[in-house]
């Protein structure tokens, strides 16, 4: 194992030894290639650079107390990428190819999988880009699919602790019936300005209402939102929200723990009734929200200065499944290294 200080890792990029790549040419996927080059050679007229034909995923590998290394929900990530491919007209990466490449890149870089005790993980970034040279707005004919890895610490410096968020009414992350439900780079580019303003004002992240009416909860920056009240886990239903695999897992865990689960539109005023609230996603897992400010109306929604009991239980259960210390009743984990 590499001699790195795993306990002080931030959520950023560190070089590792290998990445894996596969090219789509002449209507079919080729053989998987292993590369030690961190750079890509692509044409300056590639469709990914000009017309946003780019999609990505994010998942993690965990070094577990039993000595095994596990991937979490790798097939769910493959399915979500396939859905994105259909949405922006790219060839789907077969599940078998996605899983094979994910396993191989972890094994090739197994010395970079952080220790269990550190709480850090190995983050996988699958990336699919259109590479054909053209200046007309058409789908590419050729594509590159690659996966690289990097060891990461917690997304927020405090780890599993509460953070303040702020409602941004002057910015939209995505439009209804647009690309909001797909994991494409343009959605994140659209959030950078609002995120920058939120940080400058001292908040952990921005918080979006629906872009059509500004009446309903949408997303917490780049993460899904959930609220808890009356023994019920509630998360928004919207045509512009990325379907979070973490959120999907948390909804199942909530049911397993005896909670009710509701996925429905959440009016902003309902925020005042939640006992707990949080953001969830692969990077942060769960980031409990301490309070949410609406600067335009002057309202503040309080959810507690410390993580609530349900948020804590959900977090600990999900982490336990990911690390193999709690039974994986739903077949979410895949052992990559015994």
VEXDREN-2710 file (C-alpha; in Angstrom, 1 decimal):
% VEXDREN-2710
k/r/px/py/pz
1/UNK/0.0/0.0/0.0
2/UNK/1.2/3.5/-0.8
3/UNK/2.7/5.4/2.1
4/UNK/0.2/8.2/2.1
5/UNK/-1.5/10.1/5.0
6/UNK/-5.0/8.8/4.3
7/UNK/-6.4/10.5/7.4
8/UNK/-5.8/14.0/6.0
9/UNK/-7.1/13.5/2.4
10/UNK/-9.4/16.2/1.0
11/UNK/-11.9/15.5/-1.8
12/UNK/-9.6/16.3/-4.7
13/UNK/-7.5/14.7/-7.3
14/UNK/-4.3/12.7/-6.6
15/UNK/-2.4/10.9/-9.3
16/UNK/-2.6/7.1/-9.4
17/UNK/-0.8/4.6/-11.5
18/UNK/-3.3/3.5/-14.2
19/UNK/-6.6/4.3/-15.9
20/UNK/-8.6/2.1/-18.3
21/UNK/-10.0/3.1/-21.6
22/UNK/-12.2/1.7/-24.4
23/UNK/-13.0/3.2/-27.8
24/UNK/-16.3/3.1/-29.8
25/UNK/-15.5/3.1/-33.5
26/UNK/-17.4/1.8/-36.6
27/UNK/-20.5/1.1/-34.5
28/UNK/-18.9/-1.1/-31.8
29/UNK/-16.9/-1.0/-28.7
30/UNK/-13.3/-2.2/-28.9
31/UNK/-11.0/-3.9/-26.4
32/UNK/-10.2/-2.5/-22.9
33/UNK/-6.9/-0.7/-22.8
34/UNK/-4.7/0.1/-19.8
35/UNK/-2.9/3.4/-19.7
36/UNK/-0.5/5.2/-17.3
37/UNK/-1.0/8.5/-19.1
38/UNK/-3.1/11.1/-17.3
39/UNK/-3.7/13.1/-20.5
40/UNK/-6.0/12.5/-23.4
41/UNK/-5.2/13.3/-27.0
42/UNK/-8.4/14.4/-28.7
43/UNK/-9.2/16.5/-31.8
44/UNK/-9.8/20.2/-31.2
45/UNK/-13.1/19.9/-33.0
46/UNK/-14.3/16.9/-30.9
47/UNK/-18.0/17.1/-30.1
48/UNK/-17.4/16.8/-26.3
49/UNK/-15.6/20.2/-26.4
50/UNK/-18.1/22.1/-28.6
51/UNK/-21.5/20.5/-28.1
52/UNK/-21.3/19.0/-24.6
53/UNK/-21.4/15.3/-25.6
54/UNK/-20.0/14.3/-22.3
55/UNK/-21.3/12.2/-19.5
56/UNK/-19.7/11.0/-16.3
57/UNK/-20.4/8.9/-13.1
58/UNK/-19.0/8.7/-9.6
59/UNK/-18.7/5.7/-7.3
60/UNK/-16.4/4.5/-4.6
61/UNK/-14.3/1.5/-3.6
62/UNK/-14.0/0.7/0.1
63/UNK/-11.3/-1.2/1.9
64/UNK/-13.2/-3.1/4.5
65/UNK/-12.4/-4.5/8.0
66/UNK/-12.5/-8.0/6.7
67/UNK/-9.7/-7.1/4.3
68/UNK/-11.8/-7.1/1.2
69/UNK/-12.3/-4.2/-1.2
70/UNK/-15.9/-3.6/-2.3
71/UNK/-17.5/-1.4/-4.9
72/UNK/-21.0/0.0/-4.1
73/UNK/-23.8/-0.2/-6.6
74/UNK/-21.6/-0.4/-9.7
75/UNK/-24.4/-1.8/-11.9
76/UNK/-26.7/1.1/-10.8
77/UNK/-24.0/3.5/-12.0
78/UNK/-23.8/1.7/-15.3
79/UNK/-27.6/1.9/-15.7
80/UNK/-27.6/5.6/-15.0
81/UNK/-24.9/6.2/-17.5
82/UNK/-26.9/4.3/-20.1
83/UNK/-29.9/6.5/-19.4
84/UNK/-27.7/9.6/-19.9
85/UNK/-26.4/8.1/-23.1
86/UNK/-30.0/7.8/-24.4
87/UNK/-30.7/11.3/-23.3
88/UNK/-27.8/13.0/-25.2
89/UNK/-27.5/10.5/-28.1
90/UNK/-24.4/8.5/-27.3
91/UNK/-23.8/4.8/-27.6
92/UNK/-24.6/3.0/-24.4
93/UNK/-21.8/1.5/-22.5
94/UNK/-22.8/-2.2/-21.8
95/UNK/-23.2/-3.0/-18.1
96/UNK/-20.7/-5.9/-18.5
97/UNK/-18.1/-3.5/-20.0
98/UNK/-18.7/-0.9/-17.3
99/UNK/-18.3/-3.4/-14.5
100/UNK/-15.3/-5.1/-16.0
101/UNK/-13.5/-1.7/-16.4
102/UNK/-14.4/-0.6/-12.8
103/UNK/-13.1/-3.8/-11.3
104/UNK/-9.9/-3.7/-13.4
105/UNK/-9.1/-0.1/-12.5
106/UNK/-9.5/-0.8/-8.8
107/UNK/-7.3/-3.9/-9.0
108/UNK/-4.6/-2.0/-11.0
109/UNK/-4.6/0.8/-8.3
110/UNK/-5.3/-1.3/-5.2
111/UNK/-2.3/0.3/-3.4
112/UNK/-4.3/3.5/-3.5
113/UNK/-7.4/2.2/-1.7
114/UNK/-7.2/3.9/1.7
115/UNK/-7.2/2.0/4.9
116/UNK/-10.6/1.4/6.6
117/UNK/-9.5/3.2/9.7
118/UNK/-8.9/6.5/7.8
119/UNK/-12.5/6.8/6.6
120/UNK/-11.2/7.7/3.2
121/UNK/-12.1/5.9/0.0
122/UNK/-11.0/5.3/-3.6
123/UNK/-13.2/7.4/-5.9
124/UNK/-13.9/6.1/-9.4
125/UNK/-14.7/8.6/-12.2
126/UNK/-16.1/7.0/-15.3
127/UNK/-16.1/9.4/-18.2
128/UNK/-17.7/9.1/-21.7
129/UNK/-16.8/11.7/-24.4
130/UNK/-17.6/12.2/-28.1
131/UNK/-14.3/12.4/-30.0
132/UNK/-15.3/12.9/-33.7
133/UNK/-14.1/16.1/-35.3
134/UNK/-17.0/18.2/-36.6
135/UNK/-18.3/21.7/-36.6
136/UNK/-22.0/20.9/-37.2
137/UNK/-24.4/20.1/-34.3
138/UNK/-24.6/16.3/-34.7
139/UNK/-23.9/13.4/-32.5
140/UNK/-20.3/12.1/-32.7
141/UNK/-19.5/8.9/-34.6
142/UNK/-16.6/8.0/-32.3
143/UNK/-16.4/7.9/-28.5
144/UNK/-14.0/7.2/-25.7
145/UNK/-15.0/5.7/-22.4
146/UNK/-12.5/5.8/-19.6
147/UNK/-12.3/5.3/-15.8
148/UNK/-9.7/6.8/-13.6
149/UNK/-9.4/6.7/-9.8
150/UNK/-8.2/8.9/-7.0
151/UNK/-8.2/8.5/-3.2
152/UNK/-10.5/11.0/-1.5
153/UNK/-11.4/12.1/2.0
154/UNK/-14.7/13.7/3.0
155/UNK/-16.5/16.0/0.6
156/UNK/-17.0/18.6/3.3
157/UNK/-14.2/19.3/5.7
158/UNK/-16.2/18.4/8.8
159/UNK/-17.2/15.0/7.5
160/UNK/-20.6/13.9/8.9
161/UNK/-21.6/17.2/10.4
162/UNK/-24.2/19.8/9.8
163/UNK/-23.7/22.6/7.3
164/UNK/-25.7/25.8/6.4
165/UNK/-27.3/26.2/2.9
166/UNK/-28.8/29.1/1.1
167/UNK/-31.7/29.3/-1.4
168/UNK/-30.6/30.8/-4.7
169/UNK/-33.6/32.2/-6.5
170/UNK/-31.7/34.0/-9.2
171/UNK/-30.1/30.9/-10.6
172/UNK/-31.3/27.6/-12.1
173/UNK/-29.2/24.4/-12.2
174/UNK/-31.4/22.8/-14.9
175/UNK/-34.7/23.3/-16.7
176/UNK/-37.7/21.0/-16.6
177/UNK/-37.5/18.4/-19.4
178/UNK/-33.9/19.5/-20.0
179/UNK/-30.8/17.6/-19.0
180/UNK/-31.2/17.9/-15.3
181/UNK/-32.0/14.2/-14.9
182/UNK/-28.7/13.3/-16.7
183/UNK/-25.2/13.3/-15.3
184/UNK/-23.6/15.7/-17.8
185/UNK/-21.0/18.3/-17.2
186/UNK/-23.2/21.2/-18.4
187/UNK/-25.4/20.8/-15.4
188/UNK/-22.5/21.4/-13.1
189/UNK/-21.1/24.3/-15.1
190/UNK/-24.5/25.9/-14.7
191/UNK/-24.2/25.6/-10.9
192/UNK/-20.7/27.1/-10.5
193/UNK/-21.8/30.8/-10.3
194/UNK/-24.4/30.1/-7.6
195/UNK/-22.1/27.9/-5.7
196/UNK/-19.4/30.5/-5.7
197/UNK/-21.8/33.1/-4.4
198/UNK/-23.0/30.8/-1.7
199/UNK/-19.4/30.1/-0.5
200/UNK/-18.6/33.8/-0.5
201/UNK/-21.6/34.3/1.8
202/UNK/-20.3/31.6/4.2
203/UNK/-22.6/28.7/3.2
204/UNK/-21.6/25.2/2.4
205/UNK/-23.6/25.1/-0.8
206/UNK/-26.4/26.7/-2.7
207/UNK/-30.0/25.3/-2.7
208/UNK/-32.3/25.4/-5.7
209/UNK/-36.0/25.7/-6.0
210/UNK/-37.8/24.5/-9.2
211/UNK/-36.9/26.6/-12.2
212/UNK/-40.4/26.9/-13.5
213/UNK/-42.3/28.4/-10.6
214/UNK/-39.8/28.8/-7.7
215/UNK/-42.3/27.1/-5.4
216/UNK/-40.9/23.7/-4.9
217/UNK/-37.7/22.2/-3.5
218/UNK/-35.3/21.0/-6.3
219/UNK/-31.7/20.1/-5.3
220/UNK/-29.0/21.0/-2.8
221/UNK/-26.3/22.1/-5.1
222/UNK/-25.0/19.0/-6.8
223/UNK/-26.8/16.6/-4.3
224/UNK/-30.4/15.4/-3.7
225/UNK/-32.4/16.7/-0.8
226/UNK/-34.3/14.8/1.8
227/UNK/-36.4/15.9/4.8
228/UNK/-37.6/13.9/7.7
229/UNK/-40.7/14.4/9.8
230/UNK/-43.3/12.1/11.5
231/UNK/-41.2/9.0/11.0
232/UNK/-41.2/9.7/7.2
233/UNK/-38.3/10.1/4.7
234/UNK/-39.4/12.7/2.1
235/UNK/-37.5/13.6/-1.1
236/UNK/-38.5/15.7/-4.1
237/UNK/-40.1/14.4/-7.2
238/UNK/-39.1/16.6/-10.2
239/UNK/-38.4/16.5/-13.9
240/UNK/-35.0/18.2/-13.4
241/UNK/-33.4/16.3/-10.6
242/UNK/-30.5/13.8/-11.1
243/UNK/-31.6/10.4/-9.7
244/UNK/-29.1/9.9/-6.9
245/UNK/-28.0/6.3/-6.3
246/UNK/-27.3/7.3/-2.7
247/UNK/-30.8/8.7/-2.3
248/UNK/-32.3/5.6/-3.8
249/UNK/-30.3/3.4/-1.3
250/UNK/-31.3/5.7/1.6
251/UNK/-35.0/5.3/0.7
252/UNK/-34.7/1.6/0.8
253/UNK/-32.8/1.7/4.1
254/UNK/-35.4/4.0/5.5
255/UNK/-38.1/1.4/4.7
256/UNK/-35.9/-1.3/6.2
257/UNK/-35.7/0.7/9.4
258/UNK/-39.5/1.1/9.6
259/UNK/-39.8/4.5/8.2
260/UNK/-42.4/5.6/5.6
261/UNK/-41.0/7.0/2.3
262/UNK/-42.5/9.6/0.1
263/UNK/-41.1/10.9/-3.2
264/UNK/-43.2/13.9/-4.2
265/UNK/-43.2/17.6/-4.9
266/UNK/-42.2/19.5/-1.7
267/UNK/-43.5/23.1/-1.5
268/UNK/-40.9/25.5/0.0
269/UNK/-43.2/26.3/3.0
270/UNK/-43.1/22.6/4.0
271/UNK/-39.4/23.1/4.9
272/UNK/-40.6/24.7/8.1
273/UNK/-42.1/21.4/9.2
274/UNK/-39.1/19.1/8.8
275/UNK/-37.4/17.8/12.0
276/UNK/-34.2/16.9/10.0
277/UNK/-33.0/17.7/6.5
278/UNK/-29.9/16.8/4.5
279/UNK/-28.2/16.6/1.1
280/UNK/-27.1/13.2/-0.1
281/UNK/-24.9/11.9/-2.9
282/UNK/-21.9/9.7/-3.6
283/UNK/-19.3/12.3/-2.6
284/UNK/-20.8/13.4/0.7
285/UNK/-23.0/10.4/1.4
286/UNK/-25.2/12.5/3.8
287/UNK/-24.5/16.1/4.6
288/UNK/-27.1/17.1/7.3
289/UNK/-28.3/20.7/6.9
290/UNK/-28.2/22.8/10.1
291/UNK/-30.3/25.7/8.6
292/UNK/-31.4/27.0/5.3
293/UNK/-31.6/30.7/4.6
294/UNK/-33.9/32.3/2.1
295/UNK/-32.3/35.7/1.7
296/UNK/-35.1/37.1/-0.5
297/UNK/-37.8/36.5/2.0
298/UNK/-35.7/36.7/5.1
299/UNK/-36.9/33.2/6.3
300/UNK/-34.6/30.7/8.0
301/UNK/-35.5/27.1/8.2
302/UNK/-33.8/25.3/11.2
303/UNK/-33.1/21.6/11.3
304/UNK/-30.7/21.3/14.3
305/UNK/-27.1/22.2/14.9
306/UNK/-26.1/18.5/15.2
307/UNK/-27.0/15.6/12.9
308/UNK/-30.5/14.3/13.8
309/UNK/-31.1/10.7/15.1
310/UNK/-32.7/9.5/11.8
311/UNK/-29.9/11.1/9.6
312/UNK/-27.3/9.5/11.9
313/UNK/-29.0/6.1/11.7
314/UNK/-29.3/6.2/7.9
315/UNK/-25.7/7.3/7.5
316/UNK/-24.3/4.7/9.8
317/UNK/-26.4/1.9/8.2
318/UNK/-25.4/2.9/4.6
319/UNK/-21.7/3.2/5.6
320/UNK/-21.9/-0.2/7.3
321/UNK/-23.3/-1.8/4.2
322/UNK/-20.6/-0.2/2.0
323/UNK/-17.8/-1.4/4.4
324/UNK/-19.2/-4.9/4.8
325/UNK/-20.0/-4.5/8.6
326/UNK/-23.7/-4.6/8.1
327/UNK/-25.5/-7.3/6.1
328/UNK/-26.0/-6.3/2.4
329/UNK/-29.6/-7.5/2.1
330/UNK/-30.1/-5.9/-1.3
331/UNK/-27.0/-7.1/-3.2
332/UNK/-25.5/-3.6/-3.5
333/UNK/-21.9/-4.4/-3.0
334/UNK/-19.4/-6.2/-5.3
335/UNK/-16.2/-7.7/-3.9
336/UNK/-13.3/-6.7/-6.2
337/UNK/-10.4/-7.8/-4.1
338/UNK/-10.7/-10.7/-1.6
END
